[in-house]
Amino acid sequence: MKLRIVPPRTGITWVRSGIFVFRRQPLAMAALFFMTMAAMSLVSVLPLIGPALALMLLPSATLAMMVASAEAVQGRFPTPAVLLVAFRTGRQRLNHMLQLGALYAVGFLGVIALSVLFDGGQFAQVYLGGAPLTQETVENSDFQLAMWVAMVLYLPLSLLFWHAPGLVHWHGVPPVKSLFFSIVACARNFGAFLVYGLGWLVVFAIGGVLVSLLSGLLAVVGVLPPGNAPAAMGGIMVGLAMIMATMMFSSIVFTFRDCFEPPEQPGAKAPDDDATPPLPAEPD
């Protein structure tokens, strides 16, 4: 396995690739993303261990979207079977994915625990405990500080796990090593990831503006009564956010493909591997 260094403009290519994959299989990609989020939400309601188990599933959910994108680029229809890809590629890789999920859960809960030091646990209760998010809570300066601290601390955590599921799945890298290689790849390609992040911020901002304009237009022409416009706008915003989040998750596999050399003998299977689809081909 060899690290690649890509120019900053590659970040825009990654954004465009995520949008392209969604346009190619919009129903399949949106349905798969919704099912992964729904599964994690259902698991999270289990008493005591639910939130931790849901966090453990995130690396596997990320891998599922990466595999689905690879399938779509190759002209195949990604089926719900890709949601289980992390659990049917051999015992060794399954164990590695479970370890990766446990490490992610520990890291994320550690970030939330540190936020408790700044607001006494208000942010943690809202995020994990289902406490109501009131206007008074939002305007509380301690709550805002805890939220920003959690966001800042989450950034390096996300970079640690950004490439890790792909490294475990396609390259067979052990979990701890995959975290190291992941953050090194992100750091060495900082320019591309900065452009990538800014690109998605622009996409989300444009989506928000379009929803605002659409809602205003529908209210003006009388399709939406003025009193119902805020509720309708909220519903549209949620739907659009789901679509854009699907696009972003669909683009992760392209960041992985361009940051690492492909596995040796990509057509061969590992001894314990019976379901490892190839990465999407590089652009000409």
Secondary structure, 3 states (H helix, E strand, C coil): CCECCCCCCHHHHHHHHHHHHHHHCHHHHHHHHHHHHHHHHHHHCCCCCHHHHHHHCHHHHHHHHHHHHHHHHCCCCCCHHHHHHHHCCCHHHHHHHHHHHHHHHHHHHHHHHHHHHHHCCHHHHHHCCCCCCCHHHHHCHHHHHHHHHHHHHHHHHHHHHHCHHHHHHHCCCCHHHHHHHHHHHHHHCHHHHHHHHHHHHHHHHHHHHHHHHHHHHHHHCCCCCHHHHHHHHHHHHHHHHHHHHHHHHHHHHHHHHHHECCCCCCCCCCCCCCCCCCCCCCCC
